Amino acid sequence: ERAAAALLPGRTLALGQDDEITLDGSWLLSEAEEWLAGAAFAFGVSLASGFNFLVLDRADVIGPKDRACLGAFTTLARETGVQILMLMTEATDGQAPAETDWKHVHRLERGTR
């Protein structure tokens, strides 16, 4: 629930009887909404299992207006002890997430930093 609240503030994320993911009652989700919902469920599984590690690829599908939620999500991960390796190609606006003392951003070009 906390991951869903961080990634999809003000929205209702649910898993239906047929294991279909719905957001605000709809199963028709945009690519970004699918990614955010999947990340929230993966976070919950990682936390519940005690594995406390996630690899999330394709974060570039999150547009600039929704990218702020990634900050809340990584803060939640830090507070709960879940480590996240988040991968993206170049962000649609060319901006990488801000680096902090606990969040490190590395830009790779042609396979090197």
Sequence and secondary structure as in RCSB ss.txt:
>XXXX:A:sequence
ERAAAALLPGRTLALGQDDEITLDGSWLLSEAEEWLAGAAFAFGVSLASGFNFLVLDRADVIGPKDRACLGAFTT
LARETGVQILMLMTEATDGQAPAETDWKHVHRLERGTR
>XXXX:A:secstr
 HHHHHHSTT  EEE TTS EEETTB    HHHHHHHHHHHHHHHHHHHT  EEEE  GGGS TTTTHHHHHHHH
HHHHHT EEEE  SS TTS      SS      BTTB 
